[in-house]
Amino acid sequence: MPHLSDEDLYLWNEGTHYTSYEKMGAHPQDDGTQFAVWAPNAYRVSVMGDFNGWTPDANVLEKRDGGIWEGFVAGASPGDKYKYRIQANYTEYDRTDPFAFRMEAPAQNTYEGLSAIITDLDGYDWQDGDWMETREGPGSLDGPLSIYEVHLGSWMHEEPGQSLGYREIAEPLADHVEELGFTHVEFMPLAEHPYYGSWGYQVLGYYAPTFRYGSPDDLKFLIDTLHERGIGVIMDWVPGHFATDPQGLSYFDGSHLFEYGDPLMRSHPDWGTNVFDFGKPGVRSFLISNALFWLDEYHVDGLRVDAVASMLYRDYSREGDWSPNVYGGRENLEAISLLQDTNERVYEEFPEALMLAEESTAWPGVSTPVDYGGLGFLYKWNMGWMHDTLDYVEKEPVHRQYHHGELTWTLSWAFSENYTLPLSHDEVVHGKESLWGKMPGDDWQKAANLRLLYAQQFGHPGKKLLFMGAEFGQYHEWNHDQELEWWLTENDLHAGIQQWLGDLNHLYTEHPALWNDEEDGFELISYDYRENSVLAYLRRNGDEELLFLLNFTPVVRSDYRIGMPEPGRYGVRLNSDAEVYEGSGVGPAAVHTDDASAHGRDQSAVFTLPPLGALILERDG
């Protein structure tokens, strides 16, 4: 009896087999394993592995409609390694299963011969039922979302050069994230990738967690542990391009099956990878199923989709060497449709999921539902906020008065999408320096500037994301071969940064005024602070209001009058210059309003603004 039904074949060939991972690949049974692979250009496909002495002719598969080959191999069992021998164009190709649930570690110094491993994914006993029933995806629009971005291999090492595995990292990572108050962890790609230096963004095995940190069950244990501690898990997903290693997807069946046949569109000039042909039904079934697979099998709470801009535009980074769409335009219509279909299907099957887009252009409607003409993501990374804000804080304070608009300009589009404010790994590599290294001044001023930057991130409309190491002000830019500079947390200045970041996170999660990212949740008090490099604004939700005052110069501003929203006493909830953060201790514990008008308000208060400091206040009662 065939493993794939006629309906399976119909859906695959239509590009709508959204659970194809339940039928494609290797699925162990009681007395053997069922195999299925897509190779329409082949005239013969066999499976070879530990179960048949790697004999190419021992187990030949049967061809079905649409070029899917399938067959049952008695005696093949979990743990056995296998590959497909594909014969096409009078040539033999040995290929790793595109649907492999696990892949072996490659031989030293080579990635030739990488084999898949038959794996049963049904054996893990999940303990996160309470989390799965109460987690929120779209509900986070009206709630806190603060993300800690992690490259698992370089977060912490057991000894130099030896990364913690999925199981070993689970408790210390959960402790760290919980203590600092982040709501979610975002893992840079954990799907199998041959080249470690690609950080996971050049994927070979889309359905296999990388061998580097353990087994599929080990990854489930890590996610389970985070969930039990009340921490969500987002995973980076890379549907735009894939690794060109010969055992993988490239030229899979002796034809350009997964990638574009068009040589102008086939290779990505920035990364040396191959680009998926997004219009092929088999590719669409493969990719959309993969998004659902991680949400289903691994209980992942959301996907951050990498390099969306490179998918949307056919001329992205191509400098004139590209092929237009059917209408002569630069928009990649098939990729747009794929992203829309993926988001629609995700929210049909997992309405509590988070879908985030790393999209760096002004493409409209990234976080608008598909029914209204958008791409259907829940959030878009606000790359403009990141660039403008970092450009501003990198400047010496004496020059900031001439660039004050970089802080306020971001408000002109802050409400056009559902934004996440990213201070990600991309900003601390390739000679860009760490966030600490970007800050001007001596060590004290660097620490103060960094605390001020985080205050602005948490005060500005949008959800929050911070890359690992930035929470304590890592000295050097990120190196994927080394663990974070944890020793810095023994230094008072760096420990103060970490304490400040944690206190900001806890304030954020406790105050709905900081979650309200609609226009009525933000009010800039005045535009007239350019010469003093001061920023003053309100965050509000209903009757709750928080006042942010930020002084971007190392000068103490005494007798600084600010118009206040209501009369009364305002207590300082957080002061980035407090001694507990290794600040200078300047700034009030509270202020009282008086009847002097300022900034169009009948009430105002006089402040002493700390140097390179942020005050966050709340009215008593």
C-alpha positions as CSV (number, residue, x, y, z in Angstrom):
1,M,0.0,0.0,0.0
2,P,1.5,3.4,-1.0
3,H,2.5,5.7,1.9
4,L,1.5,8.8,0.0
5,S,-2.2,9.0,-0.9
6,D,-3.5,10.5,-4.1
7,E,-4.5,13.5,-2.1
8,D,-1.0,13.9,-0.8
9,L,0.3,13.9,-4.3
10,Y,-2.3,16.3,-5.4
11,L,-1.6,18.8,-2.6
12,W,2.2,18.5,-3.1
13,N,1.9,19.2,-6.9
14,E,-0.5,22.1,-6.1
15,G,2.0,23.6,-3.6
16,T,-0.4,23.3,-0.7
17,H,0.8,20.2,1.2
18,Y,1.4,22.1,4.4
19,T,2.1,19.0,6.5
20,S,4.3,17.3,3.9
21,Y,6.9,16.5,6.7
22,E,4.4,13.8,7.9
23,K,4.9,11.9,4.7
24,M,8.1,13.0,3.0
25,G,11.5,11.9,4.3
26,A,12.1,8.8,6.5
27,H,9.3,7.6,8.8
28,P,10.1,4.6,11.0
29,Q,7.4,1.9,11.3
30,D,7.3,-1.3,13.5
31,D,9.4,-3.4,11.1
32,G,11.1,-0.9,8.9
33,T,11.1,2.7,7.5
34,Q,9.0,4.4,4.8
35,F,11.0,6.7,2.6
36,A,9.8,9.4,0.2
37,V,11.7,12.0,-1.8
38,W,11.0,14.6,-4.5
39,A,13.2,14.0,-7.6
40,P,11.1,14.5,-10.8
41,N,14.1,14.7,-13.1
42,A,15.5,11.3,-12.0
43,Y,14.9,8.0,-13.9
44,R,15.9,5.9,-10.9
45,V,16.1,6.6,-7.1
46,S,17.3,4.2,-4.4
47,V,18.0,4.5,-0.7
48,M,21.2,3.2,0.8
49,G,22.4,3.1,4.4
50,D,23.4,1.2,7.4
51,F,20.5,-1.2,6.9
52,N,21.6,-2.5,3.5
53,G,25.4,-2.1,3.7
54,W,25.2,1.1,1.6
55,T,24.4,-0.9,-1.5
56,P,22.9,1.4,-4.1
57,D,20.7,-1.2,-5.9
58,A,19.3,-2.9,-2.8
59,N,16.3,-0.7,-2.2
60,V,15.0,1.0,-5.3
61,L,12.0,3.4,-4.8
62,E,8.8,3.6,-6.9
63,K,8.0,6.8,-8.8
64,R,4.7,8.5,-8.2
65,D,2.9,11.4,-9.9
66,G,4.8,14.7,-9.7
67,G,8.2,13.1,-9.4
68,I,7.9,11.8,-5.8
69,W,9.7,8.5,-5.2
70,E,8.7,6.3,-2.3
71,G,9.2,2.9,-0.8
72,F,9.4,0.8,2.3
73,V,12.6,-0.7,3.6
74,A,12.3,-3.6,6.0
75,G,14.8,-3.5,8.9
76,A,15.7,0.2,8.5
77,S,15.3,1.6,12.0
78,P,15.9,4.8,14.0
79,G,19.6,5.6,14.3
80,D,20.5,4.2,10.9
81,K,22.3,6.6,8.5
82,Y,21.0,6.8,5.0
83,K,21.3,8.7,1.7
84,Y,19.5,8.7,-1.7
85,R,21.3,7.6,-4.8
86,I,19.7,9.6,-7.7
87,Q,20.3,8.7,-11.3
88,A,19.6,11.4,-13.8
89,N,21.3,12.8,-16.9
90,Y,23.3,9.5,-17.1
91,T,24.9,10.6,-13.9
92,E,24.7,9.4,-10.3
93,Y,24.1,11.9,-7.4
94,D,24.3,11.0,-3.8
95,R,22.0,13.3,-1.8
96,T,21.0,13.9,1.8
97,D,17.3,13.8,2.5
98,P,15.8,17.3,2.2
99,F,13.3,16.2,4.9
100,A,15.9,14.6,7.2
101,F,14.9,15.0,10.9
102,R,18.5,14.6,12.0
103,M,21.9,14.6,10.2
104,E,25.3,13.2,11.2
105,A,28.3,15.3,12.2
106,P,30.5,15.7,9.1
107,A,34.0,14.2,8.9
108,Q,36.7,16.5,10.1
109,N,37.6,19.3,7.6
110,T,35.0,18.1,5.0
111,Y,31.2,18.2,4.5
112,E,31.2,15.6,1.7
113,G,29.2,12.5,2.5
114,L,27.0,14.1,5.1
115,S,24.2,11.5,5.8
116,A,20.7,11.7,7.3
117,I,19.7,9.7,10.3
118,I,16.4,7.9,10.6
119,T,14.7,9.6,13.6
120,D,11.5,9.1,15.5
121,L,10.3,12.5,16.7
122,D,7.4,11.1,18.7
123,G,9.2,10.0,21.8
124,Y,9.7,13.2,23.7
125,D,7.4,13.7,26.8
126,W,6.6,17.5,26.8
127,Q,6.0,19.2,30.1
128,D,4.9,22.6,28.9
129,G,1.2,22.1,28.7
130,D,0.4,25.1,30.8
131,W,2.6,27.4,28.7
132,M,1.1,26.1,25.4
133,E,-2.5,26.8,26.7
134,T,-1.8,30.3,27.8
135,R,0.9,31.6,25.4
136,E,0.0,34.7,23.4
137,G,1.0,35.7,19.9
138,P,-1.2,38.5,18.5
139,G,-2.1,39.2,22.2
140,S,1.5,40.5,22.6
141,L,0.4,43.6,20.5
142,D,-1.3,44.7,23.7
143,G,1.3,43.3,26.0
144,P,5.1,43.2,26.7
145,L,7.5,41.6,24.2
146,S,11.2,41.8,25.1
147,I,13.4,39.5,23.2
148,Y,16.9,38.2,24.1
149,E,18.7,37.2,20.9
150,V,21.1,34.3,21.3
151,H,23.7,32.5,19.2
152,L,23.7,29.2,21.0
153,G,27.3,28.2,20.1
154,S,28.9,31.3,21.6
155,W,26.7,32.2,24.6
156,M,28.7,30.1,27.1
157,H,31.4,27.5,26.8
158,E,32.2,24.5,29.0
159,E,35.8,25.1,28.2
160,P,37.5,27.3,25.5
161,G,36.1,26.4,22.1
162,Q,33.5,23.9,23.5
163,S,29.9,25.1,23.4
164,L,27.2,24.1,25.8
165,G,24.8,21.7,24.3
166,Y,21.0,22.0,24.1
167,R,20.5,20.3,27.5
168,E,23.5,21.9,29.2
169,I,22.5,25.5,28.3
170,A,18.9,25.1,29.3
171,E,19.0,25.9,33.0
172,P,21.7,28.6,33.0
173,L,20.1,30.4,30.0
174,A,16.6,30.2,31.6
175,D,18.1,31.6,34.9
176,H,19.8,34.5,33.1
177,V,16.8,35.4,30.9
178,E,14.4,35.1,33.9
179,E,16.6,37.3,36.1
180,L,16.8,40.0,33.5
181,G,13.1,40.0,32.8
182,F,13.1,39.1,29.0
183,T,9.8,37.6,27.8
184,H,11.3,35.6,24.9
185,V,14.5,34.1,23.6
186,E,15.2,34.3,19.9
187,F,17.7,31.7,18.7
188,M,19.7,32.4,15.6
189,P,19.1,29.6,13.1
190,L,19.4,26.1,14.6
191,A,18.5,24.2,11.4
192,E,21.4,22.1,10.1
193,H,24.1,24.3,8.5
194,P,27.5,22.9,7.3
195,Y,29.5,26.1,7.8
196,Y,29.5,27.2,11.4
197,G,30.7,30.7,10.4
198,S,27.4,31.3,8.6
199,W,25.8,31.5,12.1
200,G,23.1,29.2,10.7
201,Y,22.0,31.4,7.9
202,Q,23.2,29.0,5.2
203,V,20.9,26.1,5.8
204,L,21.4,22.6,4.4
205,G,18.9,20.6,6.5
206,Y,15.7,22.5,7.0
207,Y,14.0,19.9,9.1
208,A,17.1,18.9,11.2
209,P,18.3,20.7,14.3
210,T,22.1,21.1,14.0
211,F,24.2,18.2,15.3
212,R,26.5,20.6,17.1
213,Y,24.5,20.9,20.3
214,G,22.8,17.5,20.6
215,S,19.8,15.5,19.4
216,P,16.3,16.6,18.4
217,D,15.1,15.5,21.9
218,D,17.8,17.6,23.4
219,L,16.5,20.7,21.6
220,K,13.0,19.9,22.7
221,F,14.3,19.7,26.3
222,L,15.8,23.2,25.9
223,I,12.5,24.7,24.6
224,D,10.5,22.8,27.2
225,T,12.7,24.2,30.0
226,L,12.3,27.7,28.8
227,H,8.5,27.3,28.5
228,E,8.3,25.8,32.1
229,R,10.1,29.0,33.2
230,G,7.5,31.2,31.4
231,I,9.9,32.2,28.6
232,G,8.8,32.1,24.9
233,V,11.0,30.8,22.1
234,I,11.4,32.4,18.7
235,M,13.6,30.8,16.0
236,D,15.2,32.4,13.1
237,W,13.9,30.9,9.8
238,V,15.7,31.3,6.4
239,P,13.3,30.6,3.5
240,G,15.0,32.9,1.0
241,H,18.2,31.1,0.2
242,F,20.1,27.9,1.0
243,A,23.6,26.5,1.2
244,T,25.2,25.3,-2.1
245,D,27.0,22.3,-0.6
246,P,26.8,19.4,-3.1
247,Q,25.2,16.9,-0.8
248,G,22.2,19.3,-0.2
249,L,19.5,20.9,-2.2
250,S,21.5,22.4,-5.0
251,Y,21.0,20.6,-8.4
252,F,19.3,18.0,-6.3
253,D,18.1,15.6,-9.0
254,G,20.4,16.6,-11.8
255,S,18.3,19.7,-12.4
256,H,17.8,23.1,-10.7
257,L,14.9,21.7,-8.7
258,F,14.8,23.8,-5.6
259,E,16.7,26.9,-7.0
260,Y,15.9,29.1,-9.9
261,G,16.7,27.7,-13.3
262,D,17.3,31.3,-14.5
263,P,21.1,31.9,-14.0
264,L,20.5,35.6,-13.3
265,M,18.3,34.8,-10.3
266,R,19.8,31.6,-9.1
267,S,22.7,32.8,-6.9
268,H,22.6,35.3,-4.1
269,P,25.4,37.8,-4.7
270,D,25.7,38.8,-1.0
271,W,26.0,35.3,0.5
272,G,27.1,33.0,-2.2
273,T,24.0,30.9,-1.7
274,N,21.3,29.6,-4.0
275,V,17.9,31.2,-4.1
276,F,14.7,29.2,-3.9
277,D,12.4,29.2,-6.9
278,F,9.4,30.4,-4.9
279,G,6.9,29.8,-7.7
280,K,7.4,26.0,-7.9
281,P,4.6,24.0,-6.1
282,G,7.1,21.5,-4.6
283,V,9.2,24.4,-3.2
284,R,6.2,26.0,-1.7
285,S,5.0,22.8,-0.1
286,F,8.6,22.2,1.2
287,L,9.0,25.7,2.7
288,I,5.5,26.4,4.1
289,S,5.6,22.9,5.7
290,N,8.9,23.7,7.2
291,A,7.5,26.8,9.0
292,L,4.7,24.8,10.4
293,F,7.1,21.9,11.3
294,W,9.1,24.0,13.9
295,L,5.9,25.3,15.4
296,D,4.3,21.8,15.6
297,E,7.1,19.4,16.4
298,Y,9.3,21.7,18.5
299,H,6.7,23.9,20.2
300,V,8.5,27.0,18.9
301,D,6.4,30.1,19.7
302,G,7.3,32.1,16.6
303,L,9.6,32.5,13.6
304,R,11.7,35.5,12.8
305,V,12.0,35.4,9.0
306,D,15.5,36.4,7.8
307,A,16.3,38.8,5.0
308,V,12.7,39.4,3.8
309,A,13.8,42.3,1.7
310,S,16.0,40.0,-0.4
311,M,12.9,37.9,-1.2
312,L,10.7,40.9,-2.0
313,Y,12.9,42.4,-4.7
314,R,14.2,40.5,-7.7
315,D,17.0,43.1,-8.1
316,Y,18.1,43.0,-4.5
317,S,22.0,43.5,-4.5
318,R,22.1,42.5,-8.2
319,E,23.3,45.8,-9.8
320,G,21.5,45.4,-13.1
321,D,21.9,41.6,-13.6
322,W,18.4,40.3,-12.8
323,S,15.3,39.2,-14.5
324,P,12.0,41.1,-14.1
325,N,8.7,39.6,-13.2
326,V,6.0,38.8,-15.7
327,Y,4.9,42.5,-15.7
328,G,8.5,43.8,-16.2
329,G,8.8,44.9,-12.6
330,R,11.3,44.3,-9.8
331,E,8.9,42.8,-7.3
332,N,9.2,39.1,-6.7
333,L,5.6,38.2,-7.0
334,E,6.1,34.5,-6.2
335,A,8.1,35.3,-3.0
336,I,5.5,37.8,-1.9
337,S,2.8,35.1,-2.4
338,L,4.9,32.5,-0.5
339,L,5.3,34.9,2.5
340,Q,1.6,35.7,2.5
341,D,0.6,32.0,2.2
342,T,3.0,31.1,5.0
343,N,1.7,33.7,7.4
344,E,-1.9,32.8,6.6
345,R,-1.3,29.1,7.1
346,V,0.7,29.7,10.3
347,Y,-2.1,31.7,11.9
348,E,-4.8,29.2,10.8
349,E,-2.9,26.4,12.5
350,F,-1.2,28.3,15.3
351,P,-3.2,31.5,16.1
352,E,-1.1,32.1,19.1
353,A,2.2,32.3,17.1
354,L,4.6,35.2,16.5
355,M,5.7,35.9,13.0
356,L,8.4,38.6,12.7
357,A,10.0,40.0,9.5
358,E,13.5,41.3,9.2
359,E,12.6,43.7,6.5
360,S,14.9,46.7,5.9
361,T,13.1,48.7,3.2
362,A,9.9,50.8,3.1
363,W,7.8,48.0,1.7
364,P,4.2,48.9,2.8
365,G,2.0,46.6,4.9
366,V,4.6,44.2,6.2
367,S,2.5,43.7,9.4
368,T,-0.8,44.2,7.7
369,P,-3.1,41.1,7.4
370,V,-3.1,39.5,4.0
371,D,-6.8,40.1,3.6
372,Y,-6.0,43.8,3.6
373,G,-3.2,43.5,1.1
374,G,-0.3,43.1,3.5
375,L,2.3,40.4,3.9
376,G,0.6,39.2,7.1
377,F,3.5,39.3,9.6
378,L,2.7,40.3,13.2
379,Y,5.8,42.4,13.6
380,K,8.5,44.1,11.5
381,W,12.0,45.0,12.6
382,N,12.4,48.7,12.7
383,M,15.7,49.0,11.0
384,G,15.3,52.8,10.6
385,W,15.0,53.3,14.3
386,M,18.1,51.2,14.9
387,H,20.3,53.0,12.3
388,D,19.2,56.6,13.3
389,T,19.4,55.9,17.1
390,L,22.9,54.3,16.9
391,D,24.1,57.1,14.5
392,Y,23.0,59.6,17.2
393,V,24.5,58.0,20.3
394,E,27.8,57.2,18.5
395,K,28.4,60.9,18.2
396,E,30.4,62.9,20.8
397,P,27.9,64.6,23.0
398,V,29.1,68.1,22.0
399,H,27.9,67.3,18.4
400,R,24.5,65.8,19.3
401,Q,22.6,69.1,19.4
402,Y,23.1,69.3,15.6
403,H,21.6,65.8,15.1
404,H,18.7,65.9,17.5
405,G,16.3,65.2,14.7
406,E,17.6,61.6,14.4
407,L,15.9,60.9,17.7
408,T,12.6,62.5,16.8
409,W,12.5,61.6,13.1
410,T,11.9,58.0,14.0
411,L,8.5,59.0,15.4
412,S,7.3,59.9,11.9
413,W,6.9,56.3,11.0
414,A,6.8,54.6,14.4
415,F,3.1,53.8,14.1
416,S,3.0,52.7,10.5
417,E,3.7,49.1,11.3
418,N,3.8,46.8,14.4
419,Y,7.5,47.3,15.1
420,T,10.2,45.6,17.0
421,L,13.2,47.7,17.9
422,P,16.3,45.6,17.2
423,L,19.8,46.0,18.6
424,S,20.8,42.7,17.0
425,H,23.9,40.7,16.2
426,D,24.3,42.4,12.9
427,E,25.3,45.7,14.7
428,V,28.2,44.2,16.6
429,V,30.2,42.2,13.9
430,H,32.4,42.8,10.9
431,G,34.3,45.8,12.3
432,K,31.2,47.6,13.6
433,E,32.4,47.2,17.2
434,S,30.3,46.2,20.2
435,L,27.6,48.5,21.5
436,W,30.1,49.4,24.3
437,G,32.7,50.2,21.7
438,K,30.4,52.4,19.7
439,M,29.8,54.7,22.8
440,P,32.0,57.8,23.0
441,G,34.0,58.9,26.0
442,D,35.9,57.1,28.8
443,D,34.6,54.0,30.4
444,W,32.3,55.8,32.8
445,Q,30.8,57.7,29.9
446,K,30.5,54.6,27.7
447,A,28.5,52.9,30.5
448,A,26.3,55.9,31.0
449,N,25.7,56.3,27.3
450,L,24.8,52.6,27.0
451,R,22.3,52.9,29.9
452,L,20.8,55.9,28.2
453,L,20.5,54.1,24.9
454,Y,18.6,51.3,26.6
455,A,16.3,53.8,28.3
456,Q,15.5,55.3,24.8
457,Q,14.9,51.8,23.4
458,F,12.4,51.0,26.2
459,G,10.8,54.4,26.0
460,H,10.3,54.5,22.3
461,P,7.2,52.8,20.8
462,G,7.9,49.3,19.7
463,K,8.7,45.9,21.1
464,K,12.3,45.3,22.3
465,L,15.2,43.0,21.1
466,L,18.7,42.9,22.4
467,F,21.6,40.7,21.3
468,M,23.4,38.6,24.0
469,G,26.4,40.3,25.6
470,A,24.9,43.8,25.2
471,E,23.1,43.4,28.5
472,F,26.4,43.9,30.4
473,G,28.3,45.9,27.8
474,Q,30.6,43.4,26.2
475,Y,34.0,45.1,25.3
476,H,34.7,43.5,22.0
477,E,32.5,42.8,19.0
478,W,30.8,39.4,18.9
479,N,33.0,36.5,17.8
480,H,31.1,33.3,17.1
481,D,34.2,31.2,18.0
482,Q,34.3,32.6,21.6
483,E,31.9,32.7,24.5
484,L,30.6,36.0,25.8
485,E,32.9,38.0,28.1
486,W,31.2,36.9,31.2
487,W,34.1,38.0,33.3
488,L,33.0,41.6,32.7
489,T,30.0,41.1,35.0
490,E,32.5,41.1,37.9
491,N,33.3,44.7,37.0
492,D,31.1,47.3,38.7
493,L,30.4,49.4,35.6
494,H,29.3,46.4,33.6
495,A,27.4,44.9,36.4
496,G,25.6,48.2,36.7
497,I,24.6,48.0,33.0
498,Q,23.2,44.6,33.5
499,Q,21.2,45.7,36.6
500,W,19.9,48.7,34.7
501,L,18.8,46.5,31.8
502,G,17.1,44.1,34.1
503,D,15.3,46.9,36.0
504,L,14.1,48.4,32.7
505,N,12.7,45.0,31.6
506,H,10.9,44.5,34.9
507,L,9.5,48.1,34.7
508,Y,8.4,47.4,31.1
509,T,6.6,44.2,31.9
510,E,4.8,45.8,34.9
511,H,3.5,48.9,33.1
512,P,0.9,48.8,30.3
513,A,1.8,52.3,29.4
514,L,5.0,50.9,27.9
515,W,3.1,48.3,25.9
516,N,0.7,50.7,24.2
517,D,2.5,51.2,20.9
518,E,-0.4,53.0,19.3
519,E,-0.3,56.8,18.6
520,D,-2.3,57.6,21.8
521,G,0.4,55.8,23.8
522,F,3.1,58.4,23.1
523,E,3.4,62.1,23.4
524,L,6.5,64.2,22.8
525,I,6.4,67.0,25.4
526,S,8.3,69.5,23.4
527,Y,10.6,69.9,20.4
528,D,12.6,72.8,21.8
529,Y,15.4,70.8,23.6
530,R,17.8,70.5,20.7
531,E,20.5,72.9,22.1
532,N,20.6,70.9,25.4
533,S,20.2,67.5,23.8
534,V,17.3,66.7,26.1
535,L,14.4,64.5,25.2
536,A,11.1,64.5,27.1
537,Y,8.1,62.4,26.4
538,L,5.1,60.6,27.9
539,R,4.1,57.0,27.6
540,R,0.5,56.3,28.6
541,N,-2.2,53.8,28.7
542,G,-5.6,55.0,29.9
543,D,-4.9,56.8,33.2
544,E,-1.4,55.4,33.6
545,E,1.4,57.7,32.5
546,L,5.2,57.4,32.7
547,L,7.4,60.4,32.0
548,F,10.8,59.9,30.3
549,L,13.5,62.6,30.6
550,L,16.8,61.9,28.8
551,N,19.9,64.1,28.9
552,F,22.3,63.1,26.1
553,T,25.2,65.3,27.4
554,P,27.6,64.8,30.3
555,V,26.4,68.1,31.7
556,V,24.2,68.3,34.8
557,R,21.1,70.3,33.9
558,S,19.9,72.2,37.0
559,D,16.6,74.0,37.3
560,Y,15.2,72.4,34.2
561,R,11.5,73.1,33.9
562,I,9.2,70.6,32.2
563,G,5.5,70.9,31.6
564,M,3.7,68.1,33.4
565,P,0.5,66.3,32.4
566,E,-1.2,66.5,35.9
567,P,-0.6,68.3,39.1
568,G,0.9,66.4,42.0
569,R,3.9,64.5,43.2
570,Y,5.9,62.4,40.7
571,G,8.2,59.7,42.0
572,V,11.3,58.6,40.1
573,R,10.8,55.0,39.3
574,L,14.2,54.6,37.6
575,N,17.3,56.8,37.4
576,S,20.1,55.5,35.1
577,D,22.6,57.7,37.0
578,A,21.8,56.2,40.4
579,E,24.7,54.8,42.3
580,V,23.4,51.3,42.2
581,Y,24.2,51.4,38.5
582,E,27.6,53.0,39.1
583,G,26.2,56.4,38.1
584,S,27.1,59.7,39.8
585,G,24.0,59.8,42.0
586,V,22.6,63.0,40.5
587,G,18.8,63.4,40.2
588,P,15.8,63.8,42.4
589,A,13.9,61.0,44.2
590,A,10.7,62.9,43.4
591,V,9.4,66.3,42.2
592,H,6.3,68.3,42.9
593,T,4.5,70.3,40.3
594,D,3.7,74.0,40.7
595,D,1.4,76.4,38.9
596,A,4.0,77.8,36.4
597,S,2.9,77.0,32.9
598,A,5.3,75.3,30.5
599,H,5.1,73.5,27.1
600,G,1.4,74.3,26.8
601,R,0.5,72.9,30.3
602,D,-0.7,74.7,33.3
603,Q,1.5,72.6,35.6
604,S,5.2,72.1,35.5
605,A,8.1,70.9,37.7
606,V,11.8,71.8,38.0
607,F,14.3,69.0,37.6
608,T,18.0,68.4,38.0
609,L,18.8,66.2,35.0
610,P,21.7,63.8,35.6
611,P,24.6,63.8,33.1
612,L,24.2,61.3,30.3
613,G,21.2,60.1,32.3
614,A,17.6,59.1,32.1
615,L,14.8,59.7,34.6
616,I,11.6,57.7,34.4
617,L,8.8,59.1,36.6
618,E,5.3,58.2,37.6
619,R,2.7,60.3,39.3
620,D,1.9,59.1,42.9
621,G,-1.6,57.7,43.2
